[in-house]
């Protein structure tokens, strides 16, 4: 006590602005029982590392290793109260919470892990291929057959996703795994890398294209038969060779008649006169001959289409100068529709949406060149007519003829059938294609009565056509493009294209209006292509493969 008093008397009072020195008596006292609460001094435990000191996937494992395996409360992860009333927290978190956090933070499939290429078939007509284990083990021959198959599909106008899924399904069904497929515009690259052998690659470049929807249907049926099992590689290669050597379903003179019939029917459909329909038939016959000789002389497609469009526009302007009972704008509109690259636009947007940007850009650029060739031909004919002193055409005051609704429906069906013939579609698909187009036209009439805009109506109708085409193609075992591409031809803005080009070339003072109308025509064509792809996507859950997949999942 004396020593404490000396310290108290000898303490120096704090100066102004300084904190007082802490005294020992002010600190709280902690008893030994409080320090040893919940611990066993005879069996000291090593403190486990905390979760923050460990990686994410091992933080929970450290807590598991630090606990006593004989403790029921630890194994259940529940809070435990001792007989003395002391609450002990478990050394490990609740197992349910741990599993939930593990699913949230730790992925079963790391992002860098290679995905199974067969998963690309989900949502396509070739999902869940049946693997034939008795096939020949020659991977080189299987890859050569896959290259031939892909080349045929690209030549006949199939999209990149159709080509990729067909190759993946065929190679998987023939017992060839560890295969990568790369499609870049017109080149097809396959890489085979087995884990116990050397890898090698094969490449094929497609340099020619042709309109053969019937051949595309036959190849689709071949792929479906292969993935169903029971077809060997040698038999498949033989069938593919027969498909490529088989003549097209319609001879050239029927194709020429179909082109002329399409032009005449469409001129009547948009309100043209019967004289205008006859002139459109004549000009379309000349276009067929121009294309035939251009292909024989190996003239680039750009100049062939430009010359064809120039002939169509020139004949229509000559008829107008001769005071024939026709409107040149309607005649040109009917004549250039089959030249518009509607199928390429659909394929380009389909490739872009499905993850093939390079191929989509290539096809979109090719379609834009064809579009530019049509504009060049129209412009050249208008310039020649203006130089020769031809009279002006009032493209904004077009005299149309009103036809009954039943006749318009018949004209749509006739035009679509004729257009499908020009694309060399299969004979059994002509009526389904016409039925889909007629259904789309009825939807167009309903949308117009509801007051939808000029841009929204084509997109809505194209979506309905794409939906119906995908549903029908699943039943008929055909690609969706074969039915959808001809069925949307009546939506193409041929009249808008001619009016825009006339305003740009002739009415220079009102060029801005022509440019805006040209942009609108391009936007409508893209909306039609996008609607077809969107309709196909909407119909995927209703296809037979999707229903079989759902039944298989429910049986698990």
C-alpha positions, 0 to 999 in steps of 0.5 A: 500500500505504501508503494502504491501511495508513493506512486500516487503521490509521485504521479505527475498531473497531465498537461493541458491537451494530453490524454491521462495515462491509463491506470492498471486498476481500470483494466477488466479482470478475466478469470481463468475459467473464462479463458479455458471455456470450451477447451480441454487443456490436457489435449491442446488443439492446433488452431486451424487456418481461417477461410480467408487464408485459404483458396476458395475451393479449400476453405471449407475443407480446412474447417472439415479437417479441423473438427472432431469426427466423433462429434455428432453436432459437428457432423450435422452442422448444428449448434450444441448446448452443453449440460452446464448451459454453455453454447458451442458453435460447430467448427464447420458451417451447415452442410446445406449452406456449404453445398449451396455456396460450392454450387455458386462459386465453384463451377462443375465445368470450368470455362476453359474446358473443351465442350463436347462437340455433340452438344451443338446438335441440341435443338437441331433435327440431328439431336442425339445421334445413334452411334454405330460401333460396327463401322470401319475404324478408318477415320480418314475415309470418314473425314473425306465423306464428311467433307463431301457432305459439307461441300454438297450442302454449301453448294446447294445453299445450306446455312453454316449451322446446317452444314456444321450440325450435319457433319457433327451428327454424321461423324458421331454416328459413324463412330468418329470422335475428337473432331473439330469443325470450322466453317469460314465462308466457302472453306470447310476445315476438319481437324481430328485429334485423338488422344492416342494418335497423331492429329491431322486436318483436311480442308475443302474450298467450295468454289461453285454454287447452284440452285438445287433445293431438291438435292438439299432435301435428299442430303438432309434425308441422308443425314437423318438416316445415318444418325438413325443407325443402320447405314454404313459409311460406304453405303452413305458415300454411294448415296451421296454420289448418286445425289450429286449426279442426279439431274435436277427435278425440273428441266430448263424450259420449265424453269424458264416458264416458272420464272415468267409465270412468277413475274406475271402473277406478281404484277397482277398481285400488286395491282398491275394490268394484264398487259403489264403481266404479259410484258413481265413474262416476256422480259423474264424469258429474256432474263433466263437466256441472259443468265444461261449465256452468262453462265456459259461464258463465265461472266461474273454474276454481278454483271449478269444480274445488272444486264438482266435488270437493265433489260427488264427496266428498258422493256418496261420504259419502252412499253410506257413510251408506246402508251401501252396500258401498263405501269412501268414501276409495277412491271419492273417490280415483278421482274426483279423479285426473283433476282433479289437475294432473299435466300442469301439474306436469310442465310446470312442473318441465320449464320450471324445469329447462330455464331458464324460471324465471318461466314455471315459477313461474307454472305451478307456482302455477297447479297449486298453486291447482288442488290447493288447489281440490281440498282446499277441495272435500273440506274443504267436503263433510266439514264439511257431513257433520259438521254434518248428523250424518254418521258418521265414516269410518275412513280408516286402516282401509280394506277393500280387495279383492284382484284377480288380477295380470292383472286389475290390468294390464288395469285400468291399461291401460283407465284410461290409455286412458280418461284419454288420451281425456279429454285429447283425445289422438290415436287412434293414440297410445292403445295406445302410451300404455297400453303405456308405463303397463303397463310402468311398472306392472310396474316398480312391482311389481318395485320394491315387491318389492325393498323400495323406499320409498313415495317412491322407487317413484313417482320410479323408475316416473316415470323409466322412463315418461319414458324410454319416452315420449321414445323412443316419441315420437321414433319416432311424431313426437310430443311426449313430454308427450303420452305421458308425462302420461296414462301416470303417472296411476296413480301419483297419490296420490289416496287419500293426499290424501283421508286427509290432508284428512280428518285436517285437517278432522275429526280435529283432535286429530291434525292434525299427521299430516294435515299430514305426509301432505299434504306427502308427497302433494305431494312424491310429485307433484313426484317424479313430475313430476321423474322424467318430466323426468329420464327424458326427459333420459336418453333424449336420446342415444338419439334419432334426431337425436342419432345423426345428429349423432354420425354427422355429427361422425364424418364431419368 
